Each structure stands twice: as C-alpha cells, then as structure tokens.
Amino acid sequence: MIPWTIENIENLKQIVCYQKGINKNDILSKTRLREIVESRQLIAYFLYMKFEKKSLKKIGDQLGKDHATIIYSIKRVQILKDVDKDYLEQFDRIEKQVVLMNKKKILKRRNVFPHMPVSPKRGILRRTLNRRMRVI
C-alpha cells in the first residue's frame, strides 16, 4: 500500500494527467469533458485500490466529489478495463508508474539508512538480543 500523503496524491495526479495529456488544474474543475472525467475516475480508482484505505468521503474530498461519484468511478474503471483494449493498455502504463512511485520512495529510504533493516510488519514476533519473544 502507498502511504496516504499529500505528496503521493499530487504525484498520482501528475502521473495520470501526464499520461492523459491534460492540465493538472482541470482535475478539480467541474467540466464534463471525457478525458478529464476519465482522469478523475482513474485517480479515484488508484486512491481506493493502491493507497492506504481511507473512506470514500476522503477520496472524494481530494477530487471535489462525493462518495457516490467515487463508487461509480471505481466501477466504471473496472468495466472499461474489461471492455476497451486501448484503455487497458493506458491503465497498465499508469499502474506501472504508480507502483514505481512507491518503490522509489522505499529505495530512497533504504539508501539513506542502508545499515538499518526494514522494520517488520506489525504483529510479527521478533527475537530481541536477550532472546525473548516480543510482539512489535
């Protein structure tokens, strides 16, 4: 999961707008042009599927829409992926960039602190130096 930060959300918007060839400021406008609406739908889909789980209302707040529009957007992207091959290719390109966006941040953190191991996930048992088991 990608962390829910303003920087990551802005990077997602930038990736989608670049691939779709639209202006980033148009995402928040009320226009109903097909390219802009599809871009909003893609952003909503990725915020819901790839980012840390947030409510539909919070996702809608990022795009200036309500939760019902976000539900419709997610369903619409899934339908278009199944039906339209060109849309699927474009979706795959954007998805690869979104995944790379997250991996680059992880790699940067590891390069800054190469001597520090990656922290284990919450709830995993880990041995300490005195060999006791504890839950992190």
C-alpha positions as CSV (number, residue, x, y, z in Angstrom):
1,M,0.0,0.0,0.0
2,I,1.1,3.5,-0.8
3,P,1.1,5.9,2.2
4,W,-1.7,8.5,2.2
5,T,0.2,11.7,2.0
6,I,-0.4,15.0,0.1
7,E,2.8,14.5,-1.8
8,N,1.9,11.0,-3.0
9,I,-1.6,12.1,-4.0
10,E,-0.1,15.0,-6.0
11,N,2.3,12.6,-7.7
12,L,-0.6,10.3,-8.6
13,K,-2.5,13.3,-10.1
14,Q,0.6,14.3,-12.1
15,I,1.2,10.8,-13.5
16,V,-2.4,10.5,-14.6
17,C,-2.6,14.0,-16.1
18,Y,0.7,13.4,-18.0
19,Q,-0.5,10.1,-19.5
20,K,-3.9,11.5,-20.4
21,G,-2.4,14.8,-21.7
22,I,-4.5,17.2,-19.7
23,N,-3.7,20.1,-17.3
24,K,-3.5,19.2,-13.6
25,N,-5.7,22.1,-12.6
26,D,-8.6,20.7,-14.7
27,I,-8.9,17.6,-12.5
28,L,-10.7,19.7,-9.8
29,S,-12.8,21.7,-12.2
30,K,-16.5,20.9,-12.8
31,T,-16.1,20.2,-16.5
32,R,-17.5,17.0,-18.0
33,L,-15.1,16.5,-20.9
34,R,-14.4,12.8,-21.4
35,E,-10.6,13.0,-20.9
36,I,-10.9,14.9,-17.7
37,V,-13.7,12.7,-16.3
38,E,-11.8,9.5,-17.1
39,S,-8.7,11.0,-15.4
40,R,-10.7,11.7,-12.3
41,Q,-12.1,8.2,-12.4
42,L,-8.6,6.8,-12.7
43,I,-7.3,8.8,-9.8
44,A,-10.2,7.7,-7.6
45,Y,-9.6,4.1,-8.6
46,F,-5.9,4.2,-7.6
47,L,-6.6,6.1,-4.4
48,Y,-9.1,3.4,-3.4
49,M,-7.1,0.3,-4.6
50,K,-3.4,1.2,-4.2
51,F,-3.3,3.7,-1.4
52,E,-3.8,3.1,2.3
53,K,-7.5,2.5,3.0
54,K,-9.4,5.7,3.5
55,S,-13.1,6.4,3.4
56,L,-14.8,7.2,0.2
57,K,-15.6,10.6,1.5
58,K,-11.9,11.4,2.0
59,I,-11.1,10.2,-1.5
60,G,-14.0,12.4,-2.8
61,D,-12.6,15.4,-0.9
62,Q,-9.4,15.1,-2.8
63,L,-11.2,15.3,-6.1
64,G,-14.1,17.6,-5.1
65,K,-16.7,14.9,-5.5
66,D,-19.0,13.0,-3.1
67,H,-18.8,9.3,-2.2
68,A,-21.4,8.1,-4.6
69,T,-19.3,9.5,-7.5
70,I,-16.3,7.7,-6.2
71,I,-18.2,4.4,-6.1
72,Y,-19.3,5.0,-9.7
73,S,-15.8,5.9,-10.8
74,I,-14.3,2.7,-9.4
75,K,-17.0,0.5,-11.1
76,R,-16.6,2.5,-14.4
77,V,-12.8,1.9,-14.5
78,Q,-13.3,-1.8,-13.9
79,I,-15.8,-2.0,-16.7
80,L,-13.6,-0.1,-19.1
81,K,-10.6,-2.3,-18.3
82,D,-12.7,-5.3,-19.3
83,V,-14.2,-3.9,-22.5
84,D,-11.6,-1.5,-24.1
85,K,-8.1,-2.7,-25.0
86,D,-6.7,0.7,-25.6
87,Y,-8.0,1.8,-22.2
88,L,-6.4,-1.3,-20.6
89,E,-3.0,-0.5,-22.2
90,Q,-3.2,3.0,-20.9
91,F,-4.3,1.8,-17.5
92,D,-1.4,-0.7,-17.3
93,R,1.1,2.1,-18.1
94,I,-0.3,4.3,-15.4
95,E,-0.4,1.4,-12.9
96,K,3.3,0.6,-13.5
97,Q,4.3,4.2,-12.9
98,V,2.2,4.3,-9.7
99,V,3.9,1.2,-8.4
100,L,7.3,2.6,-9.3
101,M,6.4,5.8,-7.5
102,N,6.0,3.8,-4.3
103,K,9.1,1.6,-4.9
104,K,11.4,4.6,-5.5
105,K,10.4,6.1,-2.1
106,I,11.2,2.8,-0.4
107,L,14.5,2.5,-2.1
108,K,15.4,6.1,-1.2
109,R,14.7,5.3,2.5
110,R,16.9,2.2,2.3
111,N,19.7,4.2,0.6
112,V,19.6,6.9,3.3
113,F,19.8,4.3,6.1
114,P,21.4,1.2,4.4
115,H,22.6,-0.2,7.8
116,M,19.0,-0.3,9.2
117,P,16.9,-3.3,8.4
118,V,13.4,-2.9,7.1
119,S,11.1,-2.9,10.1
120,P,8.8,-5.9,10.3
121,K,5.1,-5.7,9.9
122,R,3.0,-5.1,13.0
123,G,2.1,-8.2,14.9
124,I,5.1,-10.3,13.8
125,L,7.1,-11.9,16.6
126,R,10.7,-10.8,16.7
127,R,13.6,-12.0,18.8
128,T,15.4,-9.4,20.8
129,L,19.1,-9.5,21.8
130,N,18.3,-11.3,25.0
131,R,16.4,-13.9,23.0
132,R,12.9,-13.1,24.4
133,M,10.0,-13.1,22.1
134,R,8.0,-9.9,21.8
135,V,5.3,-8.6,19.6
136,I,6.1,-5.4,17.8
